[in-house]
Amino acid sequence: MAVGLELARRDPPPVPPLERRAQGLPRTSEPLPGQAARPQRLALRRAVRRPVRLGPVEQPAALRLAQALEQAQLPVPRRTRGQRLCRPDPRKLRPRLEDRLRRVVLRPDRPGLRIPRTGLIPARPRQCNRTGAEGAEDAEPPEGSYVASAHNRRSDGEDVSGEPRQPDAPGAPGSVPLPMLAPLEPKPEPSGNEPLYRECVADMRRHLQAVRDLPELLQFTQTRALPAAFFEHYNAFLAAYDRLIDYVLKYQGEERQIQCKKGCCNCCIDLVRGITTSEIINIYHHVRPWPDVKQIFEYHRDSAELFTAILLRKIRPGEPPPDPRDQRIAQAHIEFNLQNRPCGFLDRQTGCCRIYPVRPIACRYFFSFDPPDACTPHSEKYLTRRTRTVHLPEEIHVLLREIDRRCGWRPLNYLAGAFCQFAAEVMRTRPVSITNAQDAEGGGGS
C-alpha cells in the first residue's frame, strides 16, 4: 500500500515523441526526469568551485551567480540511444549569465571570479575633458568645432570599420547620467568686432592657412619630412592664440582671478584629450632631440596601456568598441586620473611643463578660479570648482580639420596614446626631416 502511494505521488512520465505525434500533441523538448538537475549542478560547480578563495567580497557574488544559474532556463541536451549525455558548454553559458548578472564575469582565459571595484570612482561630467562642463555658458564647444569633433574620434586605440558608432540607449548599462559642474554666472565677453580680438584671429588664420597650403603635407606619412615653415607658422599661430587668451581673461573681473601659476601642476595628472595632428607633430619634433626621449616614450606607453586596461574592464567580452561619448569612457578617464600618474612631459622636481612653448591646445585654454587643492581628483571640490575655458573661433577649427585631412593621418584622442602612436607607427622613432635646411635654424621649436 505504501509503495502504491509513493508511486502515485510521482509525476507521470513524459509522453514519448512518437506517441505525442500520433496523438496530435505539440512537440516538446522537455527532458526526462533527472536530466535537468545534473547539467545545472555541473555548471554550478564549474562556475563556483574555482581555484580561488571566496572572501567576504566574492561570497555574495558567488551566491548571486548560483541563483542566476538556478533561475536561468538553461538548454539541456536530450539523451539519445548510443550517445552520452553531453554537458553544456561554459562558453555558451557565459553570454546568458552576463545578461542576468552583469557584475560577475566569467573569463575562460582567467580562472576565478573577477569582481570589479565599485563605489571607488566619483562621478564626472559627461563631457570629461578640458573643455569644461556641459551647461556653462562658455563650456560647450561650438557644434562642428575641432574640439567637438575630437570627441568623435577613437578613444580605445583601435580603428573600427569606418561606420559611425551608435551610442548606448538611455537605459543601457553605463549610460547613467553623471552630475555636471555647476555653471558660472554669465560675464561680459569680448565681442568679435574689437580691434585686438580681430587682430589675433587674423594672425591665427594667416599662419594656419600657410601651414595648410604646404604641399609637403600630402606626402608626410611616406617621406616623414616637412619644411621649416611648418613649425615657424604653427608656433606663430600658438603665440597669437596666447595673446587672444590673455585678452579674453581680462573680462573676468576682480572676483575671478586665475589661480594657475608656474609650479602648480595639480591638473597635469588629467588625461589630455582633443589632440590634433599638427600639434602632435610639433610636440614630437620638439622632444625628439632630448637625451631622455626613450624614457619619455616608455612612460607614455605605460600610461596608454594603463588607460586601455581601465577601459577594457568596462567593456564586456565580445562587445563592440563603445562610442567616444559613452559614459564608460568618461568614467575610465576619471579612474585614470585617480591613479595620480602625472604627464610624461612634466618636470616633477620643479612642477613645470617641459613642453610649455608647444603644449597642446587643450592645456592652453583651461584655467581655474579656485585654489590649486580643488583641482586634484581626490578633492571634494573637484566637481564643483570654477573653471574657465577660452575656445578657438570656429574658422580656426575648420583650418585645423583641413590640416588633419591633408596630413592623411589621425592621432588617438589623448596625448599619451597619440605621442606613442605617432612615434612608433608614423616616424618609426626617427626625427622629422627638414626639407629646406637653410631655414631649419629658427623653425624647429626646440
C-alpha beads as a LAMMPS data file, in Angstrom:
LAMMPS data file: protein, C-alpha beads

446 atoms
445 bonds

1 atom types
1 bond types

-500.0 500.0 xlo xhi
-500.0 500.0 ylo yhi
-500.0 500.0 zlo zhi

Masses

1 110.0

Atoms # bond

1 1 1 0.000 0.000 0.000
2 1 1 2.800 2.386 0.899
3 1 1 4.568 1.535 -2.313
4 1 1 1.419 2.302 -4.281
5 1 1 1.009 5.697 -2.610
6 1 1 4.652 6.533 -3.293
7 1 1 4.231 5.655 -6.948
8 1 1 1.069 7.746 -7.097
9 1 1 2.899 10.778 -5.756
10 1 1 5.463 10.667 -8.558
11 1 1 4.989 12.801 -11.626
12 1 1 3.651 10.974 -14.655
13 1 1 6.369 10.074 -17.138
14 1 1 6.567 12.243 -20.237
15 1 1 4.880 11.033 -23.385
16 1 1 7.398 9.700 -25.934
17 1 1 7.758 11.765 -29.117
18 1 1 6.208 9.123 -31.383
19 1 1 3.118 8.823 -29.195
20 1 1 2.803 12.625 -28.975
21 1 1 2.911 12.817 -32.749
22 1 1 0.305 10.064 -33.071
23 1 1 -1.979 11.790 -30.548
24 1 1 -1.574 15.177 -32.290
25 1 1 0.096 16.814 -29.319
26 1 1 2.604 19.677 -29.881
27 1 1 6.269 18.850 -29.907
28 1 1 8.228 19.490 -26.725
29 1 1 11.846 19.445 -25.700
30 1 1 11.241 18.503 -22.073
31 1 1 13.983 16.168 -20.871
32 1 1 13.450 13.004 -18.961
33 1 1 13.140 13.254 -15.159
34 1 1 16.507 13.811 -13.517
35 1 1 18.258 15.072 -16.653
36 1 1 17.817 18.795 -15.960
37 1 1 19.343 18.785 -12.498
38 1 1 22.658 17.139 -13.315
39 1 1 23.912 19.595 -16.015
40 1 1 22.933 22.579 -13.871
41 1 1 24.811 21.139 -10.919
42 1 1 27.858 20.563 -13.114
43 1 1 27.708 24.116 -14.461
44 1 1 27.342 25.461 -10.938
45 1 1 30.392 23.513 -9.809
46 1 1 32.439 24.809 -12.732
47 1 1 31.398 28.396 -12.017
48 1 1 31.779 28.461 -8.245
49 1 1 34.365 25.821 -7.404
50 1 1 37.352 27.651 -8.818
51 1 1 40.973 27.560 -7.591
52 1 1 40.409 30.817 -5.673
53 1 1 39.392 31.685 -2.151
54 1 1 35.985 33.239 -1.755
55 1 1 36.411 36.128 0.628
56 1 1 33.753 38.457 2.048
57 1 1 33.514 40.270 -1.300
58 1 1 33.395 37.176 -3.518
59 1 1 30.897 35.195 -1.428
60 1 1 27.853 37.400 -2.227
61 1 1 28.848 37.364 -5.887
62 1 1 29.101 33.568 -5.867
63 1 1 25.672 33.316 -4.260
64 1 1 24.179 35.633 -6.869
65 1 1 25.824 33.564 -9.579
66 1 1 24.351 30.376 -8.121
67 1 1 20.899 31.964 -8.043
68 1 1 21.276 33.088 -11.637
69 1 1 22.231 29.564 -12.659
70 1 1 19.217 28.119 -10.883
71 1 1 16.806 30.688 -12.309
72 1 1 18.218 30.504 -15.818
73 1 1 16.384 28.131 -18.095
74 1 1 19.496 26.510 -19.468
75 1 1 19.159 24.374 -22.597
76 1 1 19.573 20.710 -21.652
77 1 1 20.551 18.204 -24.362
78 1 1 18.387 15.153 -24.718
79 1 1 19.756 11.664 -24.345
80 1 1 19.565 9.549 -27.472
81 1 1 20.297 5.911 -27.989
82 1 1 24.016 5.253 -28.253
83 1 1 25.019 8.751 -27.048
84 1 1 26.170 10.055 -23.709
85 1 1 24.506 12.992 -22.057
86 1 1 26.700 15.901 -23.158
87 1 1 27.451 18.671 -20.736
88 1 1 26.605 22.317 -21.503
89 1 1 29.469 24.327 -22.940
90 1 1 30.539 27.047 -20.447
91 1 1 31.375 29.341 -23.370
92 1 1 27.742 29.217 -24.467
93 1 1 26.521 29.851 -20.945
94 1 1 28.665 32.955 -20.443
95 1 1 26.584 35.456 -22.508
96 1 1 23.404 34.333 -20.768
97 1 1 24.970 34.613 -17.346
98 1 1 26.329 38.076 -18.115
99 1 1 22.862 39.244 -19.122
100 1 1 21.485 38.139 -15.756
101 1 1 24.475 39.032 -13.610
102 1 1 26.461 41.888 -15.107
103 1 1 28.858 42.382 -12.232
104 1 1 30.259 38.845 -12.296
105 1 1 32.179 37.983 -15.445
106 1 1 33.496 34.503 -16.166
107 1 1 36.728 34.656 -18.148
108 1 1 37.775 31.361 -19.801
109 1 1 41.348 32.603 -20.072
110 1 1 41.477 33.748 -16.438
111 1 1 40.019 31.287 -13.900
112 1 1 38.120 32.554 -10.935
113 1 1 35.537 35.200 -10.279
114 1 1 36.532 38.671 -11.367
115 1 1 34.963 41.215 -9.025
116 1 1 35.283 44.805 -10.304
117 1 1 35.770 47.615 -7.842
118 1 1 32.584 49.550 -7.220
119 1 1 31.923 52.751 -5.378
120 1 1 35.528 53.932 -5.699
121 1 1 35.127 56.129 -8.781
122 1 1 33.473 59.507 -8.218
123 1 1 31.028 60.901 -10.687
124 1 1 32.310 63.024 -13.540
125 1 1 30.714 65.365 -16.056
126 1 1 29.682 63.627 -19.232
127 1 1 31.994 65.834 -21.289
128 1 1 35.077 64.794 -19.355
129 1 1 37.852 66.834 -20.917
130 1 1 39.467 70.212 -20.572
131 1 1 36.653 71.997 -22.350
132 1 1 34.833 72.261 -19.022
133 1 1 31.343 71.195 -18.076
134 1 1 28.217 70.993 -20.121
135 1 1 25.767 73.662 -19.108
136 1 1 28.233 76.511 -18.600
137 1 1 27.786 79.368 -20.992
138 1 1 31.367 79.094 -22.196
139 1 1 31.958 75.379 -21.643
140 1 1 30.284 73.611 -24.561
141 1 1 32.430 73.766 -27.718
142 1 1 30.581 75.020 -30.794
143 1 1 28.891 72.405 -32.942
144 1 1 31.230 71.173 -35.645
145 1 1 34.297 72.627 -33.930
146 1 1 37.549 70.766 -33.795
147 1 1 37.255 70.093 -30.073
148 1 1 33.747 68.724 -30.605
149 1 1 34.917 66.558 -33.498
150 1 1 37.762 65.251 -31.350
151 1 1 35.156 63.620 -29.101
152 1 1 34.018 61.539 -32.064
153 1 1 37.466 60.052 -32.583
154 1 1 38.915 56.831 -31.350
155 1 1 39.416 56.675 -27.608
156 1 1 40.080 52.977 -27.353
157 1 1 43.158 52.739 -29.596
158 1 1 41.551 50.649 -32.339
159 1 1 40.080 51.537 -35.694
160 1 1 36.549 50.466 -36.365
161 1 1 35.135 49.556 -39.776
162 1 1 34.545 53.205 -40.590
163 1 1 30.839 53.163 -39.851
164 1 1 29.598 55.678 -37.274
165 1 1 29.333 54.192 -33.820
166 1 1 25.930 54.149 -32.206
167 1 1 25.797 55.435 -28.613
168 1 1 24.217 53.371 -25.879
169 1 1 20.495 53.521 -25.346
170 1 1 19.276 55.751 -22.498
171 1 1 18.558 52.714 -20.325
172 1 1 21.656 50.724 -21.226
173 1 1 24.234 49.860 -18.574
174 1 1 26.885 52.508 -18.181
175 1 1 24.705 55.323 -19.538
176 1 1 23.554 56.667 -16.177
177 1 1 23.659 60.475 -16.329
178 1 1 26.552 61.941 -14.398
179 1 1 26.364 65.193 -12.414
180 1 1 27.631 68.280 -14.186
181 1 1 29.843 71.042 -12.914
182 1 1 27.937 73.988 -11.519
183 1 1 27.574 76.626 -14.272
184 1 1 29.101 80.005 -13.613
185 1 1 27.217 83.254 -13.857
186 1 1 27.481 84.897 -17.270
187 1 1 30.132 87.558 -17.505
188 1 1 30.807 90.108 -20.247
189 1 1 32.726 88.612 -23.132
190 1 1 34.827 90.407 -25.730
191 1 1 32.974 90.840 -28.972
192 1 1 34.474 89.794 -32.274
193 1 1 34.432 93.386 -33.520
194 1 1 37.090 94.754 -31.189
195 1 1 40.394 95.595 -32.907
196 1 1 42.693 93.479 -30.736
197 1 1 40.404 90.467 -30.967
198 1 1 40.209 90.735 -34.761
199 1 1 43.968 91.153 -34.982
200 1 1 44.649 87.963 -33.010
201 1 1 42.155 85.942 -35.039
202 1 1 43.583 87.287 -38.296
203 1 1 47.106 86.270 -37.262
204 1 1 45.957 82.772 -36.341
205 1 1 44.087 82.424 -39.626
206 1 1 47.042 83.627 -41.696
207 1 1 49.551 81.241 -40.123
208 1 1 47.260 78.209 -40.279
209 1 1 46.453 78.903 -43.915
210 1 1 50.186 78.932 -44.623
211 1 1 50.512 75.544 -42.906
212 1 1 47.526 74.132 -44.781
213 1 1 48.862 75.175 -48.185
214 1 1 52.205 73.386 -47.765
215 1 1 52.409 70.666 -50.461
216 1 1 54.662 68.515 -48.273
217 1 1 51.707 67.656 -46.019
218 1 1 50.221 65.335 -48.633
219 1 1 53.272 63.018 -48.629
220 1 1 54.257 63.408 -44.987
221 1 1 53.356 59.861 -43.913
222 1 1 55.619 58.497 -46.683
223 1 1 58.504 60.986 -46.630
224 1 1 58.451 61.882 -42.898
225 1 1 59.746 65.294 -43.945
226 1 1 58.371 68.802 -43.548
227 1 1 59.675 72.257 -44.384
228 1 1 60.838 74.527 -41.598
229 1 1 57.963 76.859 -42.486
230 1 1 55.554 74.336 -40.957
231 1 1 57.000 74.795 -37.467
232 1 1 57.521 78.538 -37.911
233 1 1 53.904 79.212 -38.859
234 1 1 52.418 76.782 -36.361
235 1 1 54.377 78.206 -33.427
236 1 1 53.371 81.697 -34.571
237 1 1 49.748 80.519 -34.514
238 1 1 50.196 79.338 -30.910
239 1 1 51.702 82.695 -29.945
240 1 1 48.714 84.519 -31.451
241 1 1 46.372 82.192 -29.567
242 1 1 48.156 83.003 -26.300
243 1 1 47.614 86.713 -26.970
244 1 1 43.929 86.037 -27.564
245 1 1 43.675 84.127 -24.270
246 1 1 45.296 86.966 -22.336
247 1 1 42.889 89.413 -23.932
248 1 1 39.786 87.331 -23.118
249 1 1 40.809 86.741 -19.500
250 1 1 40.780 90.481 -18.842
251 1 1 36.974 90.342 -18.876
252 1 1 36.702 88.053 -15.842
253 1 1 36.599 90.778 -13.182
254 1 1 38.397 91.124 -9.871
255 1 1 36.355 88.387 -8.149
256 1 1 37.541 85.900 -10.758
257 1 1 41.283 85.809 -10.512
258 1 1 43.092 82.998 -12.286
259 1 1 44.815 80.802 -9.696
260 1 1 47.009 78.963 -12.216
261 1 1 50.667 79.885 -11.840
262 1 1 54.104 78.484 -12.536
263 1 1 54.806 75.403 -10.427
264 1 1 51.140 74.422 -9.985
265 1 1 50.729 71.031 -11.673
266 1 1 47.644 69.542 -9.998
267 1 1 45.755 69.343 -13.278
268 1 1 48.714 67.714 -15.055
269 1 1 47.535 64.275 -13.951
270 1 1 44.408 64.582 -16.104
271 1 1 44.230 62.697 -19.373
272 1 1 44.639 65.385 -22.047
273 1 1 42.070 64.909 -24.809
274 1 1 41.370 66.537 -28.157
275 1 1 44.837 66.147 -29.727
276 1 1 45.297 67.405 -33.289
277 1 1 47.687 66.099 -35.933
278 1 1 49.596 69.347 -36.286
279 1 1 50.259 69.753 -32.564
280 1 1 51.448 66.154 -32.072
281 1 1 53.898 66.679 -34.955
282 1 1 55.126 69.874 -33.322
283 1 1 55.471 68.205 -29.897
284 1 1 57.348 65.217 -31.304
285 1 1 59.730 67.472 -33.238
286 1 1 60.351 69.456 -30.060
287 1 1 61.004 66.377 -27.880
288 1 1 62.891 64.099 -30.291
289 1 1 66.390 65.666 -29.744
290 1 1 66.180 65.218 -25.957
291 1 1 68.557 62.620 -24.444
292 1 1 65.774 61.044 -22.358
293 1 1 63.284 60.722 -25.208
294 1 1 63.338 56.921 -24.895
295 1 1 62.305 57.086 -21.236
296 1 1 59.570 59.578 -22.129
297 1 1 58.244 57.238 -24.818
298 1 1 58.207 54.260 -22.434
299 1 1 56.439 56.307 -19.758
300 1 1 53.706 57.394 -22.181
301 1 1 53.421 53.835 -23.469
302 1 1 52.770 52.600 -19.928
303 1 1 50.192 55.360 -19.439
304 1 1 48.428 54.380 -22.661
305 1 1 48.400 50.710 -21.633
306 1 1 47.025 51.635 -18.205
307 1 1 44.186 53.652 -19.706
308 1 1 43.431 50.881 -22.210
309 1 1 43.274 48.303 -19.403
310 1 1 40.924 50.536 -17.392
311 1 1 38.684 50.987 -20.410
312 1 1 38.629 47.280 -21.279
313 1 1 37.443 46.450 -17.773
314 1 1 34.284 48.402 -18.527
315 1 1 33.565 46.566 -21.792
316 1 1 32.034 43.106 -21.818
317 1 1 33.796 40.374 -23.837
318 1 1 32.635 40.379 -27.436
319 1 1 31.086 43.841 -27.196
320 1 1 31.976 46.317 -29.966
321 1 1 34.064 49.366 -29.023
322 1 1 31.940 51.989 -27.267
323 1 1 31.063 55.336 -28.729
324 1 1 33.509 58.102 -27.717
325 1 1 30.634 59.873 -25.952
326 1 1 29.824 56.770 -23.897
327 1 1 29.651 57.297 -20.143
328 1 1 32.088 54.445 -19.586
329 1 1 34.850 56.333 -21.383
330 1 1 34.292 59.338 -19.123
331 1 1 34.441 57.050 -16.093
332 1 1 37.644 55.465 -17.445
333 1 1 39.226 58.913 -17.690
334 1 1 38.295 59.680 -14.089
335 1 1 39.655 56.338 -12.894
336 1 1 42.897 57.045 -14.755
337 1 1 43.149 60.461 -13.109
338 1 1 42.707 58.832 -9.699
339 1 1 45.898 56.852 -10.305
340 1 1 47.857 60.125 -9.766
341 1 1 50.014 59.408 -12.802
342 1 1 51.447 62.753 -13.993
343 1 1 52.004 63.670 -17.606
344 1 1 55.247 62.375 -19.075
345 1 1 56.267 65.897 -20.083
346 1 1 56.066 67.235 -16.514
347 1 1 59.212 68.039 -14.548
348 1 1 58.291 66.639 -11.142
349 1 1 61.057 68.473 -9.299
350 1 1 60.026 71.961 -10.379
351 1 1 56.387 71.268 -11.254
352 1 1 56.856 72.924 -14.656
353 1 1 55.880 71.694 -18.100
354 1 1 58.876 70.719 -20.214
355 1 1 56.983 71.356 -23.457
356 1 1 55.327 74.576 -22.312
357 1 1 56.071 76.504 -25.565
358 1 1 54.495 73.730 -27.680
359 1 1 51.982 72.325 -25.174
360 1 1 48.636 71.083 -26.560
361 1 1 45.737 73.409 -27.214
362 1 1 43.697 71.600 -24.543
363 1 1 46.329 72.596 -21.962
364 1 1 46.310 76.236 -23.075
365 1 1 42.646 77.149 -22.771
366 1 1 41.926 75.580 -19.346
367 1 1 42.062 77.784 -16.221
368 1 1 40.803 77.584 -12.647
369 1 1 39.436 80.298 -10.358
370 1 1 39.694 78.117 -7.236
371 1 1 42.820 77.254 -5.208
372 1 1 45.085 74.514 -6.596
373 1 1 43.909 71.987 -3.994
374 1 1 40.483 71.865 -5.653
375 1 1 41.980 70.652 -8.935
376 1 1 43.019 67.224 -7.628
377 1 1 40.590 64.336 -8.333
378 1 1 40.590 63.353 -4.649
379 1 1 39.345 66.788 -3.562
380 1 1 35.717 67.253 -2.510
381 1 1 35.543 70.409 -4.648
382 1 1 36.844 68.657 -7.758
383 1 1 33.418 68.548 -9.443
384 1 1 32.294 71.980 -8.245
385 1 1 35.430 74.007 -8.884
386 1 1 35.113 77.106 -11.015
387 1 1 36.932 76.780 -14.315
388 1 1 37.310 78.854 -17.446
389 1 1 38.000 77.749 -21.000
390 1 1 38.913 80.035 -23.896
391 1 1 37.915 78.277 -27.101
392 1 1 39.191 78.911 -30.576
393 1 1 36.927 80.643 -33.101
394 1 1 35.015 78.400 -35.473
395 1 1 37.046 79.359 -38.540
396 1 1 40.220 78.254 -36.745
397 1 1 38.647 74.864 -36.006
398 1 1 37.878 74.477 -39.698
399 1 1 41.504 75.168 -40.642
400 1 1 42.779 72.633 -38.104
401 1 1 40.476 69.981 -39.552
402 1 1 41.701 70.740 -43.056
403 1 1 45.323 70.325 -41.937
404 1 1 44.457 66.950 -40.406
405 1 1 42.848 65.767 -43.624
406 1 1 45.806 66.853 -45.738
407 1 1 48.245 65.022 -43.480
408 1 1 46.366 61.787 -44.100
409 1 1 46.857 60.533 -40.546
410 1 1 44.657 60.839 -37.493
411 1 1 46.115 60.518 -33.981
412 1 1 44.486 58.990 -30.951
413 1 1 42.275 61.243 -28.898
414 1 1 44.549 61.528 -25.839
415 1 1 48.109 62.829 -25.545
416 1 1 49.903 59.718 -24.231
417 1 1 48.430 57.439 -26.886
418 1 1 48.860 59.969 -29.698
419 1 1 52.536 60.557 -28.875
420 1 1 53.363 56.824 -28.784
421 1 1 51.316 56.120 -31.895
422 1 1 52.972 58.891 -33.890
423 1 1 56.484 57.960 -32.741
424 1 1 56.071 54.239 -33.446
425 1 1 53.724 54.000 -36.436
426 1 1 54.481 57.146 -38.429
427 1 1 58.028 58.210 -37.573
428 1 1 59.426 54.789 -36.549
429 1 1 61.252 56.725 -33.760
430 1 1 63.157 58.753 -36.370
431 1 1 63.362 62.561 -36.241
432 1 1 61.331 64.721 -38.585
433 1 1 63.435 65.643 -41.614
434 1 1 63.626 69.303 -42.598
435 1 1 63.460 69.694 -46.376
436 1 1 64.957 73.202 -46.609
437 1 1 67.972 73.045 -44.286
438 1 1 68.876 76.707 -44.767
439 1 1 65.740 77.733 -42.834
440 1 1 65.908 74.968 -40.219
441 1 1 67.717 77.022 -37.578
442 1 1 64.715 79.008 -36.398
443 1 1 61.817 76.719 -37.268
444 1 1 62.198 73.675 -35.088
445 1 1 60.653 74.996 -31.922
446 1 1 63.279 73.123 -29.936

Bonds

1 1 1 2
2 1 2 3
3 1 3 4
4 1 4 5
5 1 5 6
6 1 6 7
7 1 7 8
8 1 8 9
9 1 9 10
10 1 10 11
11 1 11 12
12 1 12 13
13 1 13 14
14 1 14 15
15 1 15 16
16 1 16 17
17 1 17 18
18 1 18 19
19 1 19 20
20 1 20 21
21 1 21 22
22 1 22 23
23 1 23 24
24 1 24 25
25 1 25 26
26 1 26 27
27 1 27 28
28 1 28 29
29 1 29 30
30 1 30 31
31 1 31 32
32 1 32 33
33 1 33 34
34 1 34 35
35 1 35 36
36 1 36 37
37 1 37 38
38 1 38 39
39 1 39 40
40 1 40 41
41 1 41 42
42 1 42 43
43 1 43 44
44 1 44 45
45 1 45 46
46 1 46 47
47 1 47 48
48 1 48 49
49 1 49 50
50 1 50 51
51 1 51 52
52 1 52 53
53 1 53 54
54 1 54 55
55 1 55 56
56 1 56 57
57 1 57 58
58 1 58 59
59 1 59 60
60 1 60 61
61 1 61 62
62 1 62 63
63 1 63 64
64 1 64 65
65 1 65 66
66 1 66 67
67 1 67 68
68 1 68 69
69 1 69 70
70 1 70 71
71 1 71 72
72 1 72 73
73 1 73 74
74 1 74 75
75 1 75 76
76 1 76 77
77 1 77 78
78 1 78 79
79 1 79 80
80 1 80 81
81 1 81 82
82 1 82 83
83 1 83 84
84 1 84 85
85 1 85 86
86 1 86 87
87 1 87 88
88 1 88 89
89 1 89 90
90 1 90 91
91 1 91 92
92 1 92 93
93 1 93 94
94 1 94 95
95 1 95 96
96 1 96 97
97 1 97 98
98 1 98 99
99 1 99 100
100 1 100 101
101 1 101 102
102 1 102 103
103 1 103 104
104 1 104 105
105 1 105 106
106 1 106 107
107 1 107 108
108 1 108 109
109 1 109 110
110 1 110 111
111 1 111 112
112 1 112 113
113 1 113 114
114 1 114 115
115 1 115 116
116 1 116 117
117 1 117 118
118 1 118 119
119 1 119 120
120 1 120 121
121 1 121 122
122 1 122 123
123 1 123 124
124 1 124 125
125 1 125 126
126 1 126 127
127 1 127 128
128 1 128 129
129 1 129 130
130 1 130 131
131 1 131 132
132 1 132 133
133 1 133 134
134 1 134 135
135 1 135 136
136 1 136 137
137 1 137 138
138 1 138 139
139 1 139 140
140 1 140 141
141 1 141 142
142 1 142 143
143 1 143 144
144 1 144 145
145 1 145 146
146 1 146 147
147 1 147 148
148 1 148 149
149 1 149 150
150 1 150 151
151 1 151 152
152 1 152 153
153 1 153 154
154 1 154 155
155 1 155 156
156 1 156 157
157 1 157 158
158 1 158 159
159 1 159 160
160 1 160 161
161 1 161 162
162 1 162 163
163 1 163 164
164 1 164 165
165 1 165 166
166 1 166 167
167 1 167 168
168 1 168 169
169 1 169 170
170 1 170 171
171 1 171 172
172 1 172 173
173 1 173 174
174 1 174 175
175 1 175 176
176 1 176 177
177 1 177 178
178 1 178 179
179 1 179 180
180 1 180 181
181 1 181 182
182 1 182 183
183 1 183 184
184 1 184 185
185 1 185 186
186 1 186 187
187 1 187 188
188 1 188 189
189 1 189 190
190 1 190 191
191 1 191 192
192 1 192 193
193 1 193 194
194 1 194 195
195 1 195 196
196 1 196 197
197 1 197 198
198 1 198 199
199 1 199 200
200 1 200 201
201 1 201 202
202 1 202 203
203 1 203 204
204 1 204 205
205 1 205 206
206 1 206 207
207 1 207 208
208 1 208 209
209 1 209 210
210 1 210 211
211 1 211 212
212 1 212 213
213 1 213 214
214 1 214 215
215 1 215 216
216 1 216 217
217 1 217 218
218 1 218 219
219 1 219 220
220 1 220 221
221 1 221 222
222 1 222 223
223 1 223 224
224 1 224 225
225 1 225 226
226 1 226 227
227 1 227 228
228 1 228 229
229 1 229 230
230 1 230 231
231 1 231 232
232 1 232 233
233 1 233 234
234 1 234 235
235 1 235 236
236 1 236 237
237 1 237 238
238 1 238 239
239 1 239 240
240 1 240 241
241 1 241 242
242 1 242 243
243 1 243 244
244 1 244 245
245 1 245 246
246 1 246 247
247 1 247 248
248 1 248 249
249 1 249 250
250 1 250 251
251 1 251 252
252 1 252 253
253 1 253 254
254 1 254 255
255 1 255 256
256 1 256 257
257 1 257 258
258 1 258 259
259 1 259 260
260 1 260 261
261 1 261 262
262 1 262 263
263 1 263 264
264 1 264 265
265 1 265 266
266 1 266 267
267 1 267 268
268 1 268 269
269 1 269 270
270 1 270 271
271 1 271 272
272 1 272 273
273 1 273 274
274 1 274 275
275 1 275 276
276 1 276 277
277 1 277 278
278 1 278 279
279 1 279 280
280 1 280 281
281 1 281 282
282 1 282 283
283 1 283 284
284 1 284 285
285 1 285 286
286 1 286 287
287 1 287 288
288 1 288 289
289 1 289 290
290 1 290 291
291 1 291 292
292 1 292 293
293 1 293 294
294 1 294 295
295 1 295 296
296 1 296 297
297 1 297 298
298 1 298 299
299 1 299 300
300 1 300 301
301 1 301 302
302 1 302 303
303 1 303 304
304 1 304 305
305 1 305 306
306 1 306 307
307 1 307 308
308 1 308 309
309 1 309 310
310 1 310 311
311 1 311 312
312 1 312 313
313 1 313 314
314 1 314 315
315 1 315 316
316 1 316 317
317 1 317 318
318 1 318 319
319 1 319 320
320 1 320 321
321 1 321 322
322 1 322 323
323 1 323 324
324 1 324 325
325 1 325 326
326 1 326 327
327 1 327 328
328 1 328 329
329 1 329 330
330 1 330 331
331 1 331 332
332 1 332 333
333 1 333 334
334 1 334 335
335 1 335 336
336 1 336 337
337 1 337 338
338 1 338 339
339 1 339 340
340 1 340 341
341 1 341 342
342 1 342 343
343 1 343 344
344 1 344 345
345 1 345 346
346 1 346 347
347 1 347 348
348 1 348 349
349 1 349 350
350 1 350 351
351 1 351 352
352 1 352 353
353 1 353 354
354 1 354 355
355 1 355 356
356 1 356 357
357 1 357 358
358 1 358 359
359 1 359 360
360 1 360 361
361 1 361 362
362 1 362 363
363 1 363 364
364 1 364 365
365 1 365 366
366 1 366 367
367 1 367 368
368 1 368 369
369 1 369 370
370 1 370 371
371 1 371 372
372 1 372 373
373 1 373 374
374 1 374 375
375 1 375 376
376 1 376 377
377 1 377 378
378 1 378 379
379 1 379 380
380 1 380 381
381 1 381 382
382 1 382 383
383 1 383 384
384 1 384 385
385 1 385 386
386 1 386 387
387 1 387 388
388 1 388 389
389 1 389 390
390 1 390 391
391 1 391 392
392 1 392 393
393 1 393 394
394 1 394 395
395 1 395 396
396 1 396 397
397 1 397 398
398 1 398 399
399 1 399 400
400 1 400 401
401 1 401 402
402 1 402 403
403 1 403 404
404 1 404 405
405 1 405 406
406 1 406 407
407 1 407 408
408 1 408 409
409 1 409 410
410 1 410 411
411 1 411 412
412 1 412 413
413 1 413 414
414 1 414 415
415 1 415 416
416 1 416 417
417 1 417 418
418 1 418 419
419 1 419 420
420 1 420 421
421 1 421 422
422 1 422 423
423 1 423 424
424 1 424 425
425 1 425 426
426 1 426 427
427 1 427 428
428 1 428 429
429 1 429 430
430 1 430 431
431 1 431 432
432 1 432 433
433 1 433 434
434 1 434 435
435 1 435 436
436 1 436 437
437 1 437 438
438 1 438 439
439 1 439 440
440 1 440 441
441 1 441 442
442 1 442 443
443 1 443 444
444 1 444 445
445 1 445 446
